[in-house]
């Protein structure tokens, strides 16, 4: 990488303005390196020409090709000399203040890895259900810079066309467009066509799905907000999946130490001197993961004395506060079922919902507790004690079972309990990424079912 002083000292003033502004507004080290080398190259090219107009055009072309090629900057920002004005390339025909404003716009991109890192901090994909398929599903060949993030609940072909029109580099689709295995990528099915088109257009696809249901401040918490003030807790808490899961204790002779497997070395081992009869021993303690435990037990097979002394203690997983499957909301101000229905319709902006009254209940029956599950709620809500279930869909027999227990059920259609969260998510992502990304919510995405 060129040093900052040496890289800029030889630049014409107009190039120095661009370089300083781009690097100050883009913390990407690769951007700094690329910009410095490109502008140095541009300056060298301009120096060998006696014609200033030709030199400026040559330099600007170098800058344009490099920045467009490496950072995806649109070609309508192409550069021409301030001395040679061309209507199609107005970039250099600007005041210093305009340079600064334009360069700030050009630098509003992020590495794909940085975008993924920000999303992971908001809602770790480890929070998702085991059966789910979450995370990065389509990755363009690197380097991939992201300027526009497109949010949708379902990624259909029509929504993909909308994303392409919006010049999206990254699609966050709440539902994963790849769920079951794909054996080929052809034009034969909708799912395959979506993936092929995204790859062709160099659009990354990410799906959070049930990790956004589980996270504090996610989809289920958003649903609970529409019911009025109350105490909200997960129906089933998420637990911490990182770190150590077991404590291993064993004894070894001081004269014949046992060497830990490579994947346990970083965990470290605590050794306390003990005496057993006339033998000098170490009492050893090491914390490890499930994988580390398996490695240890395999490695100790050839050490029968150590194997005989092993004691294994399994750690209890710690609950993550406010995080987990579904929600149970205990209302501060109990209301009637009919008023609860109106609250739901208002919050979800729906004209109609479906209601199944619990056994021996009427529309005026009091509601003190509501169990919530966005999307399909049968498995999460099964057996939960609550006055009302609020979900997107449940099977006929699951509704009958709930009604028989005296629980009323409000069903809103699957994605109607999820899609309204997207504008909330947009606001959260604007904060997470400090306004560096253009975040767009789909206007086409909609639940496929309508009441007619």
N, C-alpha and C positions, 0 to 999 in steps of 0.2 A: 504494500500500500504506500502511496506517495505520502510524505509528511505534509501536514496541513499548510505550513508556511511555504514550502517549496512548490507544492502543487498549485498554489494560488498566485504566487508572486508574478508569474509570467503571463497571467490571464489578462486579456483586454478587460477594461472595467465592466463591460456589459456581461462577460462570462463570469467574473468574480461575483457580481450581484446574484446571478442565478445559482452559482455553486454554494455560496454562503447561506442563502435562504433555503435551498433544498436540504442542505445538511443540517441546518438548525431546526428544521421542521420535520425531518425524517431521521429517527434514531437508528435506522437500519444500517449496520456497518457496511453491508454489501452495497447499499445505495451510495454511501460516502466514497467507497473505493471506486465504484463504477463511475460516479460523477467526476471524481478527480482525474481519473485516467482518461475519460472521454474528453474532458475539457482541455487537459494537457495535450492530447492528440489533436484536438481542434486548433489549439494555439500554434502547435508545430506546423500544421498544414497551412495555416494562414501566413506563417512567417516566410514560407518559401515562395510566396506569390507577391509580385510587385503591384498587382492590381488589388486595391483594398476591397472593391466590391466582390471580385471573384474570391478573395481570401475569406471574406465574411460568409459568403454562401457556402464555401467548402467547409468552414468550421461549423456552421450551423447545421449542415447536413450530417456531419459526424455526430454532433450532440443529439440530433433528433433520432437518428437510426439507433444509437446506443440506448437512449433512455426509453424509446418506444419498445425496442427489442427486449430489454432487460426488466423493465418495470411496467410495461403495458400501458404507457401514457398514450392517449388518443392522438392520432395524427393531425387533428385539426389544431393542435398546439404547435405545429411545425414552425421551425425557426428561420428567420431571414435577418439580414443585417439591418441595423438602424439607419444605415446609409442607403440601402437599396430596398425600397418599399415595394412589396408585392401584395396585391389584394387578397390572394388565397392564403398567405402566410403572414398574418399581422402580429405575430408574437413579439418581435423585437421593436415594433413601432409603438412603444409605450413609455410612460414615465416611470421613474424609479419606484414610486408607490404602487403602480400597476404591476411591475415586476414582482414585488413582494407578495401582493395579493394572489397573483397567478401561480407563483411558485408554491405558496401554501396549499393551493388546490391540488397542484401536481403531486405534492408529497403526502396527500391523505390516502395512503395505502398501508397495509400491514402484511407481513409474512403469514402464510397459511398456518404455520406452526404457532405464531403468536395469537392468532384468532382462536385456534383450538385450545391454547393454554388459557385464554380468558374465559371461554365457555366451560372448561373443566373446573375452573375456580368457582364459577357460579353454581354449577350442578355437576359434580363428579359422575361420570358414566357408571361408576361402581354402585350408584344408588339404584340403577335400573333392575328390574326383575330378571331372574336368571334365564327365562325363556326369551327375553327380548333381544333385538338386534340394534344396538345403539352405537353412536360414535360416527367417525368418518367412514362413509360408505363408498364414496367415489373421490379419488385423489388424482388431480392432474399431475403430469410429470413436473418435478421441481426445476427451477424455482417458480412458485406460484404466489403472486401478489393479489391481495384482496382489497377491493375498493368499495364494492357494493354487495351487501348481504341481503338476501331475499328471504322473507319469512312466509311460510305457508303451513297449513295443517295437513293437507294432502297434496302430493306432487303428481298431478295428472298431466297429460300431454298439453292441455290448454294452459295450465299454470306454468309449465316449463316454457312455453312460447312467450308468456307474459314476462317471465324472468329473463329470457334472452333479450326481449325488447327493452327491459330495464337495465341491460348491460351488467347483469349479475355475474360475479366471479365465484359466489358462494351461496348455496341454497341451504337454509335450515328448514327441513321438513319434519314437523312434529312426528308424523307417522313415517316409519322407515319404508322407502320405496323398494328396498331389497329386504325381504324377510325370510322366505324360504329359499333354498338353494337354486341358483341358476346354472344350468348345464351348458348353455350357449348364449351368445348375444347376437340375435338376428332381428329382423323386422317383423317377426311372426306374432309378437304379443306386445301389449301396451307397456308392460314393465320393461321389457328388453329395449323397446324403442326409446323410452325415456333415458335409460342408462347410456345407450349408444349416443344419443343426441347430446347429453351432458358432457360425455367424454370428448366428442367432436368440438364442442364449444368451450372446452377447458373450464368447466364449471364444477367446483367441488360440491359434494352433497354430504350433509351431516344430519343425523337424526338423534334427538335426545329422548323422545317418547317417555317411557315410565320413569326416567331419571327426573324429568320435569314434573311429573305427578308427585314424586316423593319429596323433592327438595323444599325447604322452607321458603315460602314466598312463591311457590310454583302454582300449577294449574288447580290443584285441589284447594289450596289456601285461597286462591282467587275466587273459586266457587263459594267458599264459606263466607267471604266478605259480603256477598250479596244477601245474606240471611239476617244481617243485623249483628249487633254486638253480642259476644258470647265467648266462652272458653273453647278453644279449638286444639285438638290433639290428634296425632296419627292413630289410626286403628291398629297398625302394626309398625313399631319403630324400626327404622334402619339401624344397622349396627356397624361399627367401625371394622373395616375389612383389612386395614393395613397393619403393619408391624408384626409383633410376635404373637403366636397363638398357643405356644406350649413352653413350659419350663422343663428342662432336662437336668437331672442330677445323677451323677455316677461317681465311682471311685476308681482311681488308677494308682499304680505304684509310682513312687517318686523316681525310681530307677528306670522305669519303662513308661514314659509318657505316651499318651494317645493323641495323635494329631487329628484335629477336626477336618472334615471334608471342606473343600475350597469354598463352597457356598455358605459355610457357617463361620468362616474365619472372621469376617467383618463383624459378626455378632459379638465376638469376644467370649472369653470364658473366665469365670471367677474360680480361683483355686484356694482352698483352705487346707492347711496342713493338719493331718490327724494321725493318730497311732492306733492300730488295731493289733493288739497283742504286742509282738515284737516288730511288726511290719510298719514301715513309714509310708503313709499314703497321702494322696490329695483327694479331698472332697470337691468335686467340680460341679459348677452350675452354669448353664448356658440357656438363653432364651432363643427360640427359633420359630419359624413358620411351619405350616403343614409340609411344605416341600423340604424344608431343612430337616424336619423330623424324619422324613423318609430317607434322606441322604445319610443321616446319622445312623439309623438302624441298619442300613445296608453296609456302612463302613465298619460297624462294630461287630459284624458277624464273625470275624477272625479273632476276636478278643473275648473269650468266654468269661473271664473274670470280671471284666468291665460290664459285659452284657447282663450278668447276673445281678449287678449292683444298681442297675438303672431304675430310676423313679421318674415317671412322666406326669406332669400336672398340666391340665388344659385350662387356659385362661378363659374367663367369661368375656364375651364381646361386649363392648360398651355401647349403649344406645346413643344415637346422635339426636340431640334435642330438636323437637319440632319437625323431624324428618321421618318419612316412612310412607307406607301404603294407606290410601284413603284418609278420611278425617271423620272425627266425631265432634259435632258442634253442640254444646250445651248452651242454650240461649239465655241471655240475661233477662230478656223480656219475652216470656212465652206468648205464643200467638195461636191463631186458629189455622187449620189446614188450608182453608180457602185463601187466607191472607198470605200464608207461606207460598202457595202457588203463584200469587200475584208478585211476590218478591222475586221469585225465580224467573218469571217471565220478564220482569223489568230488567233484572241484572243481565240476563242472556239476550235481551232484545228480541224476544220471541212473541208471536201472537198467540200461539197455542202450545200446550204441553199435554202429556197424557197422565192421568191420575187414576191409581187403583186404591180405593179406600180399604184400610185394614178392617178386619172382622170387628163388628160392633162399633165402628167409628162412623162419624158423619163429617161433613165439610166444616162444621163448627167445633169439632173436637180439638182439644188443646194440644199444641206441639211444644215440647220442652227440649227435645233432642233430635238432631238430624244426622244421619250417617251418610257420608258423601264419597262417591268414587267417580271421577271423570271417565268418560268412555263407556266401556263395558264393565259393569260393577258386580255381576253375580258372584264371582269367586271371592272378591274382596269383602263384600257385604254379607256373605252367607253367615247366618247365625248371630249377627250383631244385634244387640238390643238397642232399639231406637224407635221413636214415634214415627219417623219418616225416613225413607231411603231416597236420596237424590242421585240420579245417575243418567247416563246417556242411553243405555239399553240394558234390558234383562230379558231372559227367555220367558215364555209363557208359564212354564212350570216353576221357575224361580220366583216369579211374581206371585203365583198362587201360594207358594210356601210362605212368603213374607206376609201376605194378607192373612193367612191362617193364624199367624203368630200375633196378629193385631197391628202390624206395621203397614202404614200406607206407603205407596211407592209413586214417586214423580219421575217420569221418563221423558227425556227431551230430544231424543235422537243422538246418536253416538257423538258426532263431531261438534254438535251445538254446545256441548259441555266443555269443549276444548278451544275452539277457534277464537272465542272472545278474549282469550289470554294473550293473543299475539300482539295487540297494541301495548299491553302492559309489558310484555317481553321486550318490545322495541325500546321502550323508555329505559328499561334496565340495561339493555345492551349499549345504549347511548352513553350511559354513565360508566359502564365497565370499560368501554373502549375510548372513553374521553372524547367522543365526537369525531374520532379519526375515520370512522367508516360511515358510508351512506347506507342506512338501513331502511328497507322498503317492505311493506306488508302487502301481500297479494290482495287484489280487489276482485279476482275471479273465483278464488277458492271458496267453496260453499258446500254445505251438506247436500248429498244427492237426493234426500227425501224431502218432499213438501206435502203439507196438508192441502188437499184440493176439494 
